[in-house]
Amino acid sequence: MKIKKYLKDSPIFSIFDLHQSLLQTSTPLLKKEGLSFMQSLVLITILLEGKSVTTPSQLCQALNLSKAGISHIISNLESKGFLKRMVKEEDARSLKLILTQPGIRKANKLVKILDLFEKGLEEDLGIQRLSLFLSGLEDFKKCLNSSL
């Protein structure tokens, strides 16, 4: 098919295809933990950022997600007992997010799972090649942002 060659040579489709492959590979690992990729990323972000990312708005910025998307993820994680929303003492209009003890344990476990996943990539591709790939992705993102 002609489309296969076009898609193979298309940087946009290649990145979309990579995204799909990442989700297909990571979903079974994270499903065992009862979480989606984005739920896992939110837990890990709150754990690693500590007090510097504590509000839903800061999570939106850090992870480039919509407020509606973050709100849904937060509600889901809260229902699972992994985090709590608390009203900020200094500003009652603002919420801060705090990991519960089960949330801290789960986030630490997720960090280990994703570290193993990334170590496998480093072994298969090599650190230098992976570094070039990441800088290429960053350049691609800058080009997209400047052309729109």
C-alpha positions as CSV (number, residue, x, y, z in Angstrom):
1,M,0.0,0.0,0.0
2,K,1.2,3.5,-0.8
3,I,0.1,4.8,2.6
4,K,2.5,2.5,4.4
5,K,5.5,4.2,2.8
6,Y,4.1,7.6,3.5
7,L,3.4,6.7,7.2
8,K,6.9,5.2,7.5
9,D,8.5,8.4,6.3
10,S,6.2,10.7,8.3
11,P,7.8,12.1,11.5
12,I,4.4,13.0,12.8
13,F,3.0,9.5,12.3
14,S,6.2,8.0,13.6
15,I,5.8,9.9,16.9
16,F,2.1,8.9,17.1
17,D,3.1,5.3,16.4
18,L,5.8,5.5,19.2
19,H,3.2,6.9,21.6
20,Q,0.9,3.9,20.8
21,S,3.7,1.4,21.2
22,L,4.6,3.0,24.6
23,L,1.1,2.7,25.8
24,Q,0.7,-0.9,24.5
25,T,4.0,-1.9,26.3
26,S,3.4,0.0,29.6
27,T,-0.3,-0.6,30.0
28,P,0.0,-4.3,31.0
29,L,2.7,-3.4,33.6
30,L,0.7,-0.6,35.1
31,K,-2.6,-2.4,34.9
32,K,-1.2,-4.9,37.4
33,E,-0.9,-1.9,39.7
34,G,-4.5,-0.9,38.9
35,L,-3.5,2.3,37.3
36,S,-3.3,3.9,33.9
37,F,-0.2,5.5,32.4
38,M,-1.4,9.0,33.3
39,Q,-2.5,8.1,36.8
40,S,0.9,6.6,37.4
41,L,2.6,9.7,36.0
42,V,0.5,12.0,38.3
43,L,1.4,9.9,41.4
44,I,5.1,9.9,40.4
45,T,5.1,13.6,39.7
46,I,3.6,14.4,43.1
47,L,6.1,12.1,44.8
48,L,9.2,13.5,43.0
49,E,8.2,17.1,43.1
50,G,7.2,17.1,46.7
51,K,6.0,20.5,47.8
52,S,6.9,22.3,44.5
53,V,4.0,20.7,42.6
54,T,1.0,20.4,44.9
55,T,-1.9,22.0,43.1
56,P,-4.0,20.7,40.2
57,S,-3.0,23.7,38.2
58,Q,0.7,23.0,38.7
59,L,0.2,19.4,37.6
60,C,-1.6,20.7,34.5
61,Q,1.5,22.8,33.6
62,A,4.0,20.1,34.6
63,L,2.3,17.3,32.6
64,N,0.8,19.4,29.8
65,L,-2.8,18.2,30.6
66,S,-6.1,19.9,30.7
67,K,-7.8,20.9,33.9
68,A,-10.6,18.4,33.2
69,G,-8.2,15.6,32.5
70,I,-6.2,16.3,35.7
71,S,-9.5,16.6,37.7
72,H,-10.7,13.2,36.5
73,I,-7.3,11.6,37.3
74,I,-7.2,13.2,40.8
75,S,-10.7,12.0,41.6
76,N,-9.8,8.5,40.5
77,L,-6.6,8.4,42.6
78,E,-8.5,9.9,45.5
79,S,-11.2,7.2,45.3
80,K,-8.4,4.6,45.4
81,G,-7.0,6.2,48.6
82,F,-3.7,7.3,47.0
83,L,-4.0,11.0,47.5
84,K,-6.0,13.6,49.4
85,R,-7.1,17.1,48.4
86,M,-6.6,19.7,51.1
87,V,-7.6,23.3,51.2
88,K,-4.5,25.5,51.4
89,E,-4.3,27.5,54.7
90,E,-3.0,30.6,53.0
91,D,-5.7,30.6,50.2
92,A,-9.0,28.8,50.8
93,R,-9.7,28.9,47.0
94,S,-6.8,26.7,46.2
95,L,-6.3,23.0,46.8
96,K,-3.1,21.1,47.4
97,L,-2.6,17.5,46.7
98,I,-1.0,15.2,49.3
99,L,-0.1,11.6,48.8
100,T,-1.4,9.2,51.4
101,Q,0.9,6.5,52.8
102,P,-0.6,3.9,50.3
103,G,0.0,6.6,47.6
104,I,3.6,7.0,48.6
105,R,4.2,3.3,48.5
106,K,2.4,2.9,45.2
107,A,4.4,5.9,43.7
108,N,7.7,4.4,44.9
109,K,6.7,1.1,43.3
110,L,5.8,2.8,40.0
111,V,9.2,4.6,40.0
112,K,10.9,1.2,40.2
113,I,8.8,-0.3,37.4
114,L,9.4,2.6,35.1
115,D,13.1,2.7,36.0
116,L,13.4,-1.0,35.0
117,F,11.6,-0.2,31.8
118,E,14.0,2.7,31.0
119,K,17.0,0.6,31.9
120,G,15.9,-1.9,29.3
121,L,15.8,0.9,26.7
122,E,19.2,2.1,27.7
123,E,20.6,-1.5,27.4
124,D,19.0,-2.1,24.1
125,L,19.7,1.3,22.5
126,G,22.6,2.6,24.4
127,I,22.7,5.8,26.5
128,Q,24.3,7.9,23.7
129,R,21.6,6.9,21.2
130,L,18.8,7.5,23.7
131,S,20.2,10.9,24.5
132,L,20.3,11.8,20.8
133,F,16.8,10.6,20.5
134,L,15.6,12.8,23.4
135,S,17.3,15.9,22.1
136,G,15.8,15.2,18.7
137,L,12.4,15.0,20.2
138,E,13.0,18.3,22.1
139,D,14.0,20.0,18.8
140,F,10.9,18.5,17.1
141,K,8.7,20.0,19.8
142,K,10.3,23.4,19.5
143,C,9.7,23.3,15.7
144,L,6.1,22.4,16.2
145,N,5.6,25.2,18.8
146,S,7.3,27.8,16.6
147,S,5.4,26.8,13.4
148,L,1.9,27.0,14.9
